Amino acid sequence: MTDGLDGKTALVTGASRGIGRAIAIALATDGAEVAVNYNKSPERAYEVVDAIAKGGGSAFAVKADVGQEDEVLSMFEAIGDRLGGLDILINNAGIEMIGPLLESTNQDYDRLMDANLRGVFLCGREAIRRMVKQGRGGRVINISSDLGYLGREDFSLYCASKGAVLALTRSWAKEFAPDILVNAIAPGPIETDMLTPAHMPPEWIEKEKQIPLARLGQPEEVASVALFLAGPGATFVTGQTFGPNGGSVMP
Ligand SMILES: NC(=O)c1ccc[n+]([C@@H]2O[C@H](COP(=O)([O-])OP(=O)(O)OC[C@H]3O[C@@H](n4cnc5c(N)ncnc54)[C@H](O)[C@@H]3O)[C@@H](O)[C@H]2O)c1
């Protein structure tokens, strides 16, 4: 255990696996008390809570579909009861969707935007409302994607949702300065369930590696950036987008 986030409380959405799991563990290892949000997999969320406890940290699991307002509000109530406040929000939950525009349905659009954009809006609004009321500042870190800049054929809905997350980030950073710092992380290809043949054709996964560092990144390589943005070293950083992306984007 290190102690840069000692006394801080954090919510990580979609934290039962992948990048969210790695961020939850990194924040807890640095001393934060962490709410591990899950939607469909309580057993995987409890595994994350156990892993954190074994490392000497403190965490609990909390269910919510981030796209559903009633579930989000109940989650924040539970966090208030359990943690007494919130200092750090990591808006990580998200889904990927592959499909040509001409075959995309309104239902596809709604499903993707509910998880990737409405979820960021609902959790961000509620967290910031509470941070403003608490009056002790706060950090919001939104997980976007390098595809939010790059665009990609057959990924237009996903790219649009992630581009919108970058715009929300910059706007909130201006609206809530100087007390609440809002930043984004736009990862490149990261080796999680999202990038397995069950979710993505193997030829796409191979294509993902065609970046300067010529490999997929690991969730921990995103978590280290989130830890920096949540911590004492990032007090002059807001409205920025960080890219643990192996060089896929060089703005
Ligand atoms: N893996 C990559 O290459 C990559 C690259 C760039 C950005 N991202 C982004 O990183 C984030 C994490 O993705 P990952 O790679 O760990 O994928 P993942 O599929 O392993 O994890 C996503 C998590 O979000 C949860 N989730 C999805 N919809 C939810 C909802 N409505 N409510 C609550 N939880 C929900 C899932 O249950 C899962 O735990 C996502 O926002 C994703 O778009 C991933």
The ligand as a Tripos MOL2 file, in Angstrom:
@<TRIPOS>MOLECULE
LIG
   44    48     1     0     0
SMALL
NO_CHARGES

@<TRIPOS>ATOM
      1 N1        -10.0620   -2.2370  -24.4270 N.am      1 LIG1
      2 C1         -9.7760   -1.2590  -25.2460 C.2       1 LIG1
      3 O1         -9.0530   -1.4390  -26.2290 O.2       1 LIG1
      4 C2        -10.3200    0.1280  -25.0060 C.ar      1 LIG1
      5 C3         -9.7620    1.1700  -25.7450 C.ar      1 LIG1
      6 C4        -10.2310    2.4590  -25.5500 C.ar      1 LIG1
      7 C5        -11.2240    2.6980  -24.6330 C.ar      1 LIG1
      8 N2        -11.7590    1.6610  -23.9280 N.ar      1 LIG1
      9 C6        -12.8100    1.9940  -22.9730 C.3       1 LIG1
     10 O2        -12.4120    1.5830  -21.6870 O.3       1 LIG1
     11 C7        -13.5530    1.3060  -20.8880 C.3       1 LIG1
     12 C8        -13.3960   -0.0610  -20.2460 C.3       1 LIG1
     13 O3        -13.3720   -1.0430  -21.2740 O.3       1 LIG1
     14 P1        -12.6270   -2.4540  -21.1570 P.3       1 LIG1
     15 O4        -11.6860   -2.5370  -22.2780 O.co2     1 LIG1
     16 O5        -12.1470   -2.6670  -19.7690 O.co2     1 LIG1
     17 O6        -13.8290   -3.4230  -21.5440 O.3       1 LIG1
     18 P2        -14.6450   -4.4980  -20.7120 P.3       1 LIG1
     19 O7        -15.7250   -4.9190  -21.6280 O.co2     1 LIG1
     20 O8        -13.7240   -5.5200  -20.1630 O.co2     1 LIG1
     21 O9        -15.2160   -3.6620  -19.4920 O.3       1 LIG1
     22 C9        -16.2950   -2.7900  -19.5970 C.3       1 LIG1
     23 C10       -17.0170   -2.7940  -18.2790 C.3       1 LIG1
     24 O10       -18.1160   -1.8680  -18.3330 O.3       1 LIG1
     25 C11       -19.2620   -2.5180  -17.8010 C.3       1 LIG1
     26 N3        -20.4770   -1.9150  -18.3290 N.ar      1 LIG1
     27 C12       -20.8900   -1.8700  -19.6270 C.ar      1 LIG1
     28 N4        -22.0900   -1.2610  -19.7010 N.ar      1 LIG1
     29 C13       -22.4320   -0.9230  -18.4230 C.ar      1 LIG1
     30 C14       -23.5440   -0.2710  -17.8580 C.ar      1 LIG1
     31 N5        -24.5640    0.1350  -18.6210 N.pl3     1 LIG1
     32 N6        -23.5640   -0.0750  -16.5200 N.ar      1 LIG1
     33 C15       -22.5220   -0.4710  -15.7380 C.ar      1 LIG1
     34 N7        -21.4610   -1.1150  -16.2260 N.ar      1 LIG1
     35 C16       -21.4130   -1.3360  -17.5580 C.ar      1 LIG1
     36 C17       -19.1140   -3.9710  -18.2140 C.3       1 LIG1
     37 O11       -19.9380   -4.8050  -17.4400 O.3       1 LIG1
     38 C18       -17.6180   -4.1750  -17.9700 C.3       1 LIG1
     39 O12       -17.3750   -4.4930  -16.6240 O.3       1 LIG1
     40 C19       -14.7530    1.4180  -21.8280 C.3       1 LIG1
     41 O13       -15.3700    2.6770  -21.6800 O.3       1 LIG1
     42 C20       -14.1180    1.2830  -23.1970 C.3       1 LIG1
     43 O14       -14.8980    1.8960  -24.2060 O.3       1 LIG1
     44 C21       -11.3150    0.3930  -24.0870 C.ar      1 LIG1
@<TRIPOS>BOND
     1     1     2 1
     2     2     3 2
     3     2     4 1
     4     4     5 ar
     5     4    44 ar
     6     5     6 ar
     7     6     7 ar
     8     7     8 ar
     9     8     9 1
    10     8    44 ar
    11     9    10 1
    12     9    42 1
    13    10    11 1
    14    11    12 1
    15    11    40 1
    16    12    13 1
    17    13    14 1
    18    14    15 2
    19    14    16 1
    20    14    17 1
    21    17    18 1
    22    18    19 2
    23    18    20 1
    24    18    21 1
    25    21    22 1
    26    22    23 1
    27    23    24 1
    28    23    38 1
    29    24    25 1
    30    25    26 1
    31    25    36 1
    32    26    27 ar
    33    26    35 ar
    34    27    28 ar
    35    28    29 ar
    36    29    30 ar
    37    29    35 ar
    38    30    31 1
    39    30    32 ar
    40    32    33 ar
    41    33    34 ar
    42    34    35 ar
    43    36    37 1
    44    36    38 1
    45    38    39 1
    46    40    41 1
    47    40    42 1
    48    42    43 1
@<TRIPOS>SUBSTRUCTURE
     1 LIG1         1 GROUP 0 **** ****
